[in-house]
Amino acid sequence: MRLTRKCRTGRRDCNDCNLLLINYIKLKFFLNYNGSIFKLMETIYFSKIVLVSIQKTISNLPQ
């Protein structure tokens, strides 16, 4: 799946993020009426992506 706008993780496709993205969209619709909770969840969501990116980078480094 191609991104329509640049992904904050710098990835070219959404394969690594699909599950997080689905959960994020569900939360977004569910919490849309409450901006402060939504912002908190958005921060947690993008923090998870960054952590996954760091873990993958570390695991791909030569031993």
DSSP file (Angstrom, degrees, kcal/mol; ACC not computed):
  #  RESIDUE AA STRUCTURE BP1 BP2  ACC     N-H-->O    O-->H-N    N-H-->O    O-->H-N    TCO  KAPPA ALPHA  PHI   PSI    X-CA   Y-CA   Z-CA
    1    1 A M              0   0    0      0, 0.0    13,-1.3     0, 0.0    14,-0.2   0.000 360.0 360.0 360.0 122.4    0.0    0.0    0.0
    2    2 A R  B     -A   13   0A   0     11,-0.2     2,-0.3    12,-0.1    11,-0.2  -0.498 360.0-119.0 -80.7 149.6    1.5    3.3   -1.1
    3    3 A L        -     0   0    0      9,-0.7     3,-0.1    -2,-0.2    -1,-0.1  -0.671   8.8-154.4 -86.7 141.8    1.4    6.3    1.2
    4    4 A T  S    S+     0   0    0     -2,-0.3     2,-0.3     1,-0.1    -1,-0.1   0.750  85.8  23.8 -84.4 -25.2   -0.4    9.4    0.0
    5    5 A R  S    S-     0   0    0     -3,-0.0    -1,-0.1     0, 0.0     2,-0.1  -0.927 107.4 -75.1-133.7 162.9    1.7   11.6    2.2
    6    6 A K        -     0   0    0     -2,-0.3     2,-0.2     1,-0.1     6,-0.1  -0.326  49.3-125.8 -62.9 128.4    5.1   11.1    3.7
    7    7 A C    >   -     0   0    0      4,-0.5     3,-1.5     1,-0.1    -1,-0.1  -0.489  10.7-129.9 -73.0 141.9    5.1    8.6    6.6
    8    8 A R  T 3  S+     0   0    0      1,-0.3    -1,-0.1    -2,-0.2    -2,-0.1   0.702 108.7  57.7 -66.5 -17.9    6.6    9.9    9.8
    9    9 A T  T 3  S-     0   0    0      2,-0.1    -1,-0.3    44,-0.0     3,-0.1   0.605 110.6-121.7 -86.2 -10.8    8.7    6.8   10.0
   10   10 A G    <   +     0   0    0     -3,-1.5    -2,-0.1     1,-0.3     2,-0.1   0.526  63.1 144.2  82.8   5.3   10.3    7.4    6.6
   11   11 A R        -     0   0    0      1,-0.1    -4,-0.5     2,-0.1    -1,-0.3  -0.381  51.0-140.7 -75.6 157.5    9.0    4.1    5.2
   12   12 A R  S    S+     0   0    0     -3,-0.1    -9,-0.7    -6,-0.1     2,-0.3   0.698  82.9  25.3 -90.1 -21.6    7.9    3.8    1.6
   13   13 A D  B    S-A    2   0A   0    -11,-0.2     3,-0.3    -6,-0.0   -11,-0.2  -0.853  73.4-121.8-137.5 174.8    4.9    1.5    2.3
   14   14 A C  S >> S+     0   0    0    -13,-1.3     4,-1.3    -2,-0.3     3,-0.9   0.335  75.8 108.3 -99.9   6.3    2.5    0.7    5.2
   15   15 A N  T 34 S+     0   0    0      1,-0.3     3,-0.5     2,-0.2     4,-0.3   0.878  83.2  45.0 -56.4 -41.6    3.2   -3.0    5.5
   16   16 A D  T 34 S+     0   0    0     -3,-0.3    -1,-0.3     1,-0.2     4,-0.2   0.759 121.2  39.6 -71.6 -23.5    5.1   -2.7    8.8
   17   17 A C  T <> S+     0   0    0     -3,-0.9     4,-3.4     1,-0.1     5,-0.2   0.442  81.3 105.4-106.3  -1.2    2.5   -0.3   10.3
   18   18 A N  H  X S+     0   0    0     -4,-1.3     4,-2.6    -3,-0.5     5,-0.2   0.880  83.8  44.4 -54.1 -47.1   -0.8   -1.8    9.1
   19   19 A L  H  > S+     0   0    0     -4,-0.3     4,-2.2     1,-0.2    -1,-0.2   0.937 117.3  45.1 -65.2 -45.6   -1.9   -3.2   12.4
   20   20 A L  H  > S+     0   0    0     -4,-0.2     4,-2.6     1,-0.2    -1,-0.2   0.893 112.8  52.9 -61.4 -38.8   -0.9   -0.1   14.3
   21   21 A L  H  X S+     0   0    0     -4,-3.4     4,-2.6     2,-0.2    -2,-0.2   0.911 108.0  49.5 -65.4 -42.2   -2.6    2.0   11.7
   22   22 A I  H  X S+     0   0    0     -4,-2.6     4,-2.3    -5,-0.2    -1,-0.2   0.939 113.9  45.6 -61.4 -46.9   -5.8    0.1   11.9
   23   23 A N  H  X S+     0   0    0     -4,-2.2     4,-2.5     1,-0.2    -2,-0.2   0.895 112.3  52.6 -62.3 -39.5   -5.9    0.4   15.7
   24   24 A Y  H  X S+     0   0    0     -4,-2.6     4,-2.6     2,-0.2    -2,-0.2   0.910 108.8  48.8 -62.7 -43.9   -5.0    4.1   15.4
   25   25 A I  H  X S+     0   0    0     -4,-2.6     4,-2.3     2,-0.2     5,-0.2   0.911 110.7  51.0 -64.7 -41.9   -7.8    4.8   13.0
   26   26 A K  H  X S+     0   0    0     -4,-2.3     4,-2.4     1,-0.2    -2,-0.2   0.941 113.1  45.6 -58.6 -47.2  -10.3    3.0   15.3
   27   27 A L  H  X S+     0   0    0     -4,-2.5     4,-3.1     1,-0.2    -2,-0.2   0.892 109.3  56.5 -62.7 -39.3   -9.0    5.1   18.2
   28   28 A K  H  < S+     0   0    0     -4,-2.6     4,-0.5     1,-0.2    -1,-0.2   0.926 112.3  40.3 -60.8 -45.9   -9.2    8.2   16.2
   29   29 A F  H  < S+     0   0    0     -4,-2.3     3,-0.5     1,-0.2     4,-0.3   0.898 118.0  48.6 -69.2 -38.9  -12.9    7.7   15.4
   30   30 A F  H  < S+     0   0    0     -4,-2.4     3,-0.3    -5,-0.2    -2,-0.2   0.880 122.8  31.6 -68.3 -38.3  -13.7    6.6   18.9
   31   31 A L  S >< S+     0   0    0     -4,-3.1     3,-1.9    -5,-0.2     7,-0.4   0.265  84.0 111.0-104.3  10.5  -11.9    9.4   20.6
   32   32 A N  T 3  S+     0   0    0     -4,-0.5    -1,-0.2    -3,-0.5    -2,-0.1   0.806  74.9  57.2 -59.8 -30.1  -12.5   12.1   18.0
   33   33 A Y  T 3  S+     0   0    0     -3,-0.3     2,-0.7    -4,-0.3    -1,-0.3   0.683 102.2  59.9 -74.4 -16.6  -14.8   14.0   20.3
   34   34 A N    <>  -     0   0    0     -3,-1.9     4,-2.2     1,-0.2    -1,-0.2  -0.840  65.3-175.2-117.9  95.6  -12.2   14.3   23.0
   35   35 A G  H  > S+     0   0    0     -2,-0.7     4,-2.6     1,-0.2     5,-0.2   0.845  79.8  53.2 -60.0 -38.9   -9.2   16.2   21.6
   36   36 A S  H  > S+     0   0    0      2,-0.2     4,-1.9     1,-0.2    -1,-0.2   0.919 111.8  44.1 -68.9 -42.2   -6.9   15.8   24.7
   37   37 A I  H  > S+     0   0    0      2,-0.2     4,-2.6     1,-0.2    -1,-0.2   0.910 113.3  53.4 -65.5 -40.3   -7.2   12.0   24.8
   38   38 A F  H  X S+     0   0    0     -4,-2.2     4,-2.8    -7,-0.4    -2,-0.2   0.923 108.1  49.2 -60.4 -44.8   -6.8   11.8   21.1
   39   39 A K  H  X S+     0   0    0     -4,-2.6     4,-2.2     1,-0.2    -1,-0.2   0.900 111.0  50.7 -62.3 -39.9   -3.6   13.8   21.2
   40   40 A L  H  X S+     0   0    0     -4,-1.9     4,-2.2     2,-0.2    -2,-0.2   0.935 112.6  45.5 -61.4 -46.4   -2.3   11.5   24.0
   41   41 A M  H  X S+     0   0    0     -4,-2.6     4,-2.8     1,-0.2    -2,-0.2   0.877 110.4  54.3 -66.5 -37.2   -3.1    8.4   21.9
   42   42 A E  H  X S+     0   0    0     -4,-2.8     4,-2.4     2,-0.2     5,-0.2   0.917 108.9  48.9 -61.6 -42.7   -1.6    9.9   18.8
   43   43 A T  H  X S+     0   0    0     -4,-2.2     4,-2.0     1,-0.2    -2,-0.2   0.921 112.6  47.2 -62.3 -44.9    1.7   10.6   20.7
   44   44 A I  H  X S+     0   0    0     -4,-2.2     4,-2.1     2,-0.2    -2,-0.2   0.916 111.1  52.9 -62.4 -42.8    1.7    7.0   22.0
   45   45 A Y  H  X S+     0   0    0     -4,-2.8     4,-1.7     1,-0.2    -2,-0.2   0.934 112.0  42.6 -60.0 -49.5    1.0    5.6   18.5
   46   46 A F  H  X S+     0   0    0     -4,-2.4     4,-2.1     1,-0.2    -1,-0.2   0.827 110.3  57.6 -71.1 -29.2    3.9    7.4   16.9
   47   47 A S  H  X S+     0   0    0     -4,-2.0     4,-2.5    -5,-0.2    -1,-0.2   0.903 105.0  52.1 -62.7 -40.3    6.2    6.6   19.8
   48   48 A K  H  X S+     0   0    0     -4,-2.1     4,-2.6     2,-0.2    -2,-0.2   0.919 108.6  50.0 -60.9 -43.8    5.4    2.9   19.1
   49   49 A I  H  X S+     0   0    0     -4,-1.7     4,-2.5     1,-0.2    -1,-0.2   0.916 110.9  49.2 -61.8 -42.8    6.4    3.3   15.4
   50   50 A V  H  X S+     0   0    0     -4,-2.1     4,-2.5     2,-0.2    -1,-0.2   0.917 111.2  49.6 -63.1 -43.0    9.6    5.0   16.4
   51   51 A L  H  X S+     0   0    0     -4,-2.5     4,-2.6     2,-0.2    -2,-0.2   0.916 110.9  49.2 -62.3 -43.3   10.5    2.3   18.8
   52   52 A V  H  X S+     0   0    0     -4,-2.6     4,-2.5     1,-0.2    -1,-0.2   0.910 110.8  51.1 -61.6 -42.0    9.7   -0.4   16.2
   53   53 A S  H  X S+     0   0    0     -4,-2.5     4,-2.4     2,-0.2    -2,-0.2   0.919 111.3  47.3 -61.2 -44.2   11.9    1.4   13.7
   54   54 A I  H  X S+     0   0    0     -4,-2.5     4,-2.6     2,-0.2    -2,-0.2   0.921 111.7  50.4 -64.2 -44.1   14.8    1.6   16.2
   55   55 A Q  H  X S+     0   0    0     -4,-2.6     4,-2.5     1,-0.2    -2,-0.2   0.914 112.0  47.3 -60.8 -43.3   14.5   -2.1   17.1
   56   56 A K  H  X S+     0   0    0     -4,-2.5     4,-1.6     2,-0.2    -1,-0.2   0.909 111.6  50.7 -65.3 -41.6   14.5   -3.1   13.5
   57   57 A T  H  X S+     0   0    0     -4,-2.4     4,-0.6     1,-0.2     3,-0.2   0.931 112.5  46.4 -61.1 -45.4   17.5   -0.9   12.8
   58   58 A I  H >< S+     0   0    0     -4,-2.6     3,-1.0     1,-0.2    -2,-0.2   0.910 111.9  50.4 -63.7 -42.5   19.4   -2.4   15.7
   59   59 A S  H 3< S+     0   0    0     -4,-2.5    -1,-0.2     1,-0.2    -2,-0.2   0.756 108.8  53.5 -69.9 -22.1   18.5   -6.0   14.7
   60   60 A N  H 3< S+     0   0    0     -4,-1.6    -1,-0.2    -3,-0.2    -2,-0.2   0.571  85.2 105.7 -87.2  -9.5   19.7   -5.3   11.1
   61   61 A L  S << S-     0   0    0     -3,-1.0     2,-0.1    -4,-0.6    -3,-0.0  -0.426  84.4-100.8 -69.1 144.2   23.1   -4.1   12.3
   62   62 A P              0   0    0      0, 0.0    -1,-0.1     0, 0.0    -2,-0.1  -0.396 360.0 360.0 -63.2 141.6   26.0   -6.5   11.7
   63   63 A Q              0   0    0     -4,-0.1    -2,-0.1    -2,-0.1    -3,-0.0   0.489 360.0 360.0 -73.3 360.0   27.0   -8.4   14.8
